[in-house]
Amino acid sequence: MSTYQQSDLIDELVKIFPEFHDQWEKDNEDEAFPCASLHGVYQSLLPFLTKLQPTQKQWQRLADHLSAAVEAGGDRENAADTCVLEHLHQVKLNRILRPLLSKEARLHVRR
């Protein structure tokens, strides 16, 4: 059984948002001990999303990614939930992403 690593998450997100690679690097360039968690990646992703104007295809791919994370359970679910899904309303992305998420993932989104 393979473990889902931070590098796997970054690779998946960069496939959706190529610009995220530079943001991730910038967010971690001055860190003596860079964060190695999935949570750290999502904490970098959420403010990044608020500055973009993604295409509908990118929104759908992100929703599919988040839905898959919820379905995977464990740390993947927890990181996607606590760092993105629970905060969509605060960054005013809930109306865009919520309808695109799986039924299970939508349960984590506050209105």
N, CA, C and O of each residue as an XYZ file, in Angstrom:
444
protein
N       0.840     -1.183      0.000
C       0.000      0.000      0.000
C       0.887      1.249      0.000
O       1.766      1.395      0.850
N       0.654      2.125     -0.937
C       1.445      3.342     -0.996
C       0.795      4.429     -0.147
O      -0.426      4.480      0.003
N       1.621      5.273      0.389
C       1.155      6.380      1.216
C       1.105      7.641      0.374
O       2.006      7.902     -0.423
N       0.073      8.401      0.549
C      -0.099      9.664     -0.162
C       0.773     10.704      0.518
O       0.552     11.039      1.681
N       1.747     11.207     -0.190
C       2.727     12.144      0.352
C       2.399     13.584     -0.040
O       1.585     13.836     -0.929
N       3.042     14.504      0.636
C       2.886     15.915      0.318
C       3.251     16.178     -1.142
O       2.578     16.956     -1.819
N       4.303     15.542     -1.623
C       4.721     15.742     -3.020
C       3.652     15.271     -3.999
O       3.507     15.848     -5.076
N       2.898     14.225     -3.637
C       1.793     13.748     -4.478
C       0.708     14.824     -4.579
O       0.175     15.090     -5.656
N       0.399     15.428     -3.446
C      -0.623     16.472     -3.410
C      -0.184     17.688     -4.236
O      -0.960     18.228     -5.024
N       1.042     18.099     -4.047
C       1.551     19.253     -4.809
C       1.491     18.951     -6.299
O       1.058     19.795     -7.084
N       1.920     17.757     -6.698
C       1.886     17.373     -8.116
C       0.467     17.430     -8.671
O       0.253     17.928     -9.777
N      -0.499     16.926     -7.917
C      -1.893     16.942     -8.372
C      -2.406     18.372     -8.531
O      -3.067     18.695     -9.518
N      -2.103     19.211     -7.570
C      -2.590     20.594     -7.624
C      -1.913     21.398     -8.733
O      -2.545     22.254     -9.353
N      -0.650     21.132     -8.980
C       0.070     21.818    -10.055
C      -0.472     21.403    -11.423
O      -0.446     22.191    -12.368
N      -0.958     20.176    -11.525
C      -1.591     19.747    -12.782
C      -2.866     20.550    -13.052
O      -3.216     20.800    -14.205
N      -3.542     20.943    -12.001
C      -4.763     21.747    -12.136
C      -4.410     23.224    -12.300
O      -4.940     23.913    -13.172
N      -3.510     23.688    -11.451
C      -3.100     25.096    -11.430
C      -1.579     25.171    -11.538
O      -0.900     25.180    -10.512
N      -1.030     25.225    -12.737
C       0.432     25.256    -12.898
C       1.118     26.369    -12.098
O       2.255     26.208    -11.655
N       0.427     27.490    -11.917
C       1.001     28.621    -11.180
C       1.185     28.323     -9.699
O       1.927     29.023     -9.009
N       0.514     27.289     -9.211
C       0.605     26.975     -7.785
C       2.018     26.561     -7.400
O       2.425     26.781     -6.259
N       2.765     25.979     -8.299
C       4.138     25.567     -7.985
C       4.955     26.754     -7.474
O       5.636     26.649     -6.454
N       4.886     27.876     -8.178
C       5.635     29.063     -7.764
C       5.143     29.603     -6.428
O       5.937     30.059     -5.605
N       3.831     29.550     -6.215
C       3.278     30.014     -4.936
C       3.763     29.139     -3.792
O       4.139     29.644     -2.734
N       3.755     27.843     -3.997
C       4.217     26.907     -2.959
C       5.690     27.164     -2.639
O       6.081     27.206     -1.472
N       6.492     27.332     -3.673
C       7.915     27.606     -3.470
C       8.105     28.917     -2.694
O       8.908     28.986     -1.763
N       7.371     29.929     -3.081
C       7.470     31.235     -2.412
C       7.062     31.133     -0.944
O       7.719     31.701     -0.071
N       5.981     30.410     -0.678
C       5.492     30.267      0.696
C       6.475     29.527      1.589
O       6.409     29.651      2.812
N       7.383     28.762      1.001
C       8.292     27.930      1.792
C       9.762     28.310      1.667
O      10.615     27.665      2.277
N      10.074     29.334      0.895
C      11.476     29.652      0.630
C      12.265     30.081      1.857
O      13.465     29.814      1.922
N      11.658     30.718      2.809
C      12.384     31.203      3.987
C      12.228     30.306      5.213
O      12.660     30.655      6.311
N      11.612     29.158      5.010
C      11.372     28.247      6.127
C      12.603     27.385      6.409
O      13.075     26.664      5.530
N      13.117     27.462      7.624
C      14.244     26.612      8.010
C      13.819     25.151      8.049
O      14.582     24.254      7.690
N      12.578     24.929      8.495
C      12.013     23.588      8.554
C      10.676     23.608      7.831
O       9.631     23.783      8.459
N      10.702     23.428      6.507
C       9.453     23.499      5.727
C       8.423     22.481      6.204
O       8.761     21.373      6.620
N       7.192     22.876      6.134
C       6.080     22.018      6.514
C       6.046     20.796      5.597
O       6.187     20.924      4.381
N       5.860     19.629      6.176
C       5.840     18.399      5.382
C       4.447     17.771      5.351
O       4.293     16.628      4.920
N       3.438     18.508      5.802
C       2.093     17.937      5.890
C       1.240     18.285      4.679
O       1.541     19.210      3.925
N       0.174     17.522      4.514
C      -0.824     17.835      3.502
C      -1.539     19.133      3.876
O      -1.891     19.935      3.011
N      -1.741     19.321      5.152
C      -2.426     20.515      5.641
C      -1.717     21.786      5.186
O      -2.367     22.748      4.776
N      -0.400     21.794      5.257
C       0.369     22.958      4.849
C       0.162     23.322      3.392
O       0.124     24.500      3.036
N       0.029     22.317      2.558
C      -0.193     22.564      1.127
C      -1.544     23.226      0.925
O      -1.651     24.223      0.211
N      -2.572     22.677      1.548
C      -3.904     23.266      1.407
C      -3.978     24.662      2.021
O      -4.723     25.512      1.534
N      -3.212     24.904      3.084
C      -3.193     26.238      3.687
C      -2.564     27.248      2.740
O      -2.893     28.434      2.786
N      -1.681     26.795      1.900
C      -1.098     27.657      0.878
C      -2.043     27.806     -0.315
O      -2.095     28.861     -0.948
N      -2.787     26.746     -0.613
C      -3.681     26.748     -1.763
C      -4.864     27.705     -1.601
O      -5.193     28.433     -2.538
N      -5.493     27.717     -0.455
C      -6.736     28.482     -0.302
C      -6.567     29.979     -0.605
O      -7.349     30.515     -1.390
N      -5.594     30.668     -0.026
C      -5.444     32.083     -0.391
C      -5.031     32.260     -1.859
O      -5.394     33.250     -2.495
N      -4.288     31.318     -2.378
C      -3.903     31.334     -3.790
C      -5.143     31.328     -4.681
O      -5.202     32.055     -5.673
N      -6.128     30.511     -4.329
C      -7.357     30.413     -5.126
C      -8.127     31.723     -5.185
O      -8.772     32.025     -6.189
N      -8.060     32.489     -4.126
C      -8.820     33.739     -4.085
C      -8.247     34.799     -5.023
O      -8.920     35.784     -5.329
N      -7.026     34.609     -5.474
C      -6.373     35.573     -6.360
C      -6.494     35.187     -7.829
O      -6.116     35.960     -8.709
N      -7.018     33.999     -8.095
C      -7.107     33.480     -9.467
C      -8.482     33.703    -10.073
O      -9.447     34.045     -9.390
N      -8.532     33.503    -11.343
C      -9.800     33.420    -12.052
C      -9.764     32.113    -12.843
O      -9.593     32.121    -14.062
N      -9.928     30.982    -12.132
C      -9.843     29.682    -12.795
C     -10.940     29.493    -13.845
O     -11.997     30.121    -13.789
N     -10.661     28.629    -14.781
C     -11.667     28.242    -15.762
C     -12.651     27.296    -15.098
O     -12.387     26.772    -14.016
N     -13.780     27.080    -15.745
C     -14.758     26.136    -15.213
C     -14.142     24.732    -15.119
O     -14.423     23.982    -14.185
N     -13.308     24.398    -16.090
C     -12.640     23.093    -16.078
C     -11.715     22.968    -14.867
O     -11.661     21.911    -14.238
N     -10.996     24.027    -14.540
C     -10.124     23.990    -13.366
C     -10.934     23.865    -12.081
O     -10.552     23.117    -11.180
N     -12.048     24.588    -11.985
C     -12.905     24.456    -10.803
C     -13.386     23.018    -10.668
O     -13.371     22.456     -9.573
N     -13.814     22.418    -11.780
C     -14.317     21.048    -11.723
C     -13.207     20.072    -11.330
O     -13.433     19.153    -10.542
N     -12.033     20.270    -11.871
C     -10.912     19.393    -11.518
C     -10.556     19.525    -10.043
O     -10.236     18.531     -9.390
N     -10.608     20.744     -9.516
C     -10.349     20.944     -8.091
C     -11.443     20.280     -7.258
O     -11.147     19.628     -6.256
N     -12.689     20.437     -7.657
C     -13.792     19.805     -6.935
C     -13.641     18.286     -6.958
O     -13.869     17.624     -5.946
N     -13.261     17.736     -8.100
C     -13.039     16.287     -8.190
C     -11.898     15.857     -7.272
O     -11.973     14.818     -6.615
N     -10.854     16.656     -7.236
C      -9.713     16.371     -6.361
C     -10.153     16.368     -4.888
O      -9.834     15.442     -4.141
N     -10.883     17.407     -4.481
C     -11.342     17.504     -3.091
C     -12.315     16.384     -2.749
O     -12.275     15.844     -1.643
N     -13.183     16.033     -3.681
C     -14.122     14.928     -3.464
C     -13.361     13.620     -3.282
O     -13.719     12.809     -2.428
N     -12.321     13.410     -4.073
C     -11.511     12.192     -3.955
C     -10.767     12.169     -2.620
O     -10.603     11.105     -2.022
N     -10.321     13.323     -2.155
C      -9.640     13.391     -0.866
C     -10.588     13.005      0.262
O     -10.211     12.266      1.172
N     -11.814     13.505      0.203
C     -12.812     13.151      1.217
C     -13.088     11.652      1.169
O     -13.156     10.993      2.206
N     -13.243     11.130     -0.013
C     -13.518      9.699     -0.168
C     -12.360      8.842      0.343
O     -12.587      7.752      0.868
N     -11.134      9.314      0.200
C      -9.955      8.555      0.634
C      -9.904      8.409      2.154
O      -9.346      7.443      2.675
N     -10.486      9.371      2.854
C     -10.484      9.311      4.308
C      -9.123      9.654      4.891
O      -8.222     10.109      4.186
N      -8.993      9.428      6.178
C      -7.735      9.642      6.878
C      -7.209     11.053      6.783
O      -7.965     12.024      6.806
N      -5.888     11.149      6.675
C      -5.224     12.447      6.645
C      -5.610     13.254      5.410
O      -5.724     14.478      5.476
N      -5.810     12.576      4.292
C      -6.219     13.288      3.071
C      -7.561     13.990      3.280
O      -7.720     15.161      2.935
N      -8.515     13.266      3.845
C      -9.826     13.862      4.103
C      -9.715     15.001      5.108
O     -10.273     16.079      4.903
N      -8.997     14.756      6.183
C      -8.880     15.755      7.229
C      -8.246     17.036      6.713
O      -8.715     18.130      7.030
N      -7.193     16.917      5.926
C      -6.508     18.108      5.402
C      -7.412     18.886      4.449
O      -7.513     20.109      4.552
N      -8.066     18.190      3.529
C      -8.961     18.865      2.573
C     -10.130     19.517      3.305
O     -10.550     20.623      2.964
N     -10.644     18.827      4.302
C     -11.793     19.332      5.059
C     -11.421     20.551      5.885
O     -12.016     21.618      5.729
N     -10.437     20.394      6.763
C     -10.134     21.462      7.720
C      -9.430     22.669      7.105
O      -9.503     23.770      7.650
N      -8.754     22.472      5.981
C      -7.990     23.582      5.393
C      -8.648     24.205      4.173
O      -8.285     25.312      3.777
N      -9.619     23.507      3.563
C     -10.271     24.066      2.381
C     -11.787     24.063      2.535
O     -12.408     25.125      2.567
N     -12.375     22.901      2.629
C     -13.832     22.796      2.574
C     -14.534     23.602      3.669
O     -15.529     24.275      3.404
N     -14.023     23.535      4.885
C     -14.650     24.267      5.992
C     -14.532     25.779      5.842
O     -15.254     26.522      6.506
N     -13.638     26.239      4.984
C     -13.372     27.677      4.871
C     -13.824     28.291      3.548
O     -13.596     29.477      3.307
N     -14.453     27.509      2.703
C     -14.887     28.037      1.410
C     -15.805     29.244      1.562
O     -15.718     30.199      0.790
N     -16.684     29.195      2.561
C     -17.593     30.321      2.758
C     -16.850     31.586      3.164
O     -17.264     32.685      2.797
N     -15.764     31.453      3.911
C     -15.012     32.620      4.379
C     -14.308     33.346      3.229
O     -14.123     34.563      3.268
N     -13.923     32.582      2.213
C     -13.233     33.182      1.064
C     -14.173     33.344     -0.127
O     -13.756     33.653     -1.243
N     -15.440     33.128      0.148
C     -16.515     33.328     -0.836
C     -16.372     32.453     -2.094
O     -16.641     32.888     -3.214
N     -15.944     31.218     -1.865
C     -15.843     30.259     -2.968
C     -16.845     29.120     -2.836
O     -16.893     28.232     -3.687
N     -17.642     29.144     -1.775
C     -18.597     28.053     -1.553
C     -19.644     27.967     -2.657
O     -20.045     26.865     -3.030
N     -20.090     29.082     -3.180
C     -21.117     29.055     -4.234
C     -20.559     28.524     -5.550
O     -21.301     27.981     -6.368
N     -19.277     28.677     -5.751
C     -18.650     28.168     -6.971
C     -18.357     26.676     -6.849
O     -18.700     25.892     -7.735
N     -17.717     26.289     -5.739
C     -17.235     24.910     -5.619
C     -18.264     23.920     -5.077
O     -18.295     22.768     -5.510
N     -19.103     24.350     -4.141
C     -20.034     23.410     -3.503
C     -20.856     22.606     -4.506
O     -20.944     21.387     -4.355
N     -21.459     23.220     -5.516
C     -22.273     22.434     -6.457
C     -21.468     21.412     -7.277
O     -22.035     20.469     -7.828
N     -20.162     21.602     -7.351
C     -19.315     20.710     -8.151
C     -18.786     19.525     -7.358
O     -18.264     18.571     -7.935
N     -18.916     19.581     -6.045
C     -18.383     18.536     -5.173
C     -19.301     17.317     -5.106
O     -20.489     17.393     -5.419
N     -18.724     16.207     -4.693
C     -19.529     15.011     -4.449
C     -20.462     15.272     -3.267
O     -20.247     16.202     -2.491
N     -21.480     14.456     -3.142
C     -22.442     14.601     -2.041
C     -21.729     14.521     -0.694
O     -22.017     15.296      0.217
N     -20.807     13.587     -0.580
C     -20.076     13.412      0.671
C     -19.205     14.637      0.985
O     -19.149     15.080      2.132
N     -18.540     15.170     -0.013
C     -17.686     16.347      0.203
C     -18.515     17.584      0.546
O     -18.089     18.418      1.345
N     -19.691     17.704     -0.055
C     -20.560     18.868      0.230
C     -20.960     18.925      1.699
O     -21.239     20.005      2.219
N     -20.994     17.788      2.369
C     -21.357     17.760      3.790
C     -20.357     18.528      4.649
O     -20.683     18.943      5.761
N     -19.146     18.719      4.140
C     -18.105     19.426      4.890
C     -18.117     20.926      4.656
O     -17.419     21.662      5.353
N     -18.891     21.392      3.694
C     -18.906     22.809      3.339
C     -19.975     23.533      4.138
O     -21.142     23.141      4.162
N     -19.547     24.585      4.780
C     -20.505     25.418      5.522
C     -21.130     26.387      4.548
O     -20.510     26.795      3.567
N     -22.355     26.746      4.828
C     -23.067     27.668      3.934
C     -22.833     29.088      4.251
O     -23.371     29.967      3.578
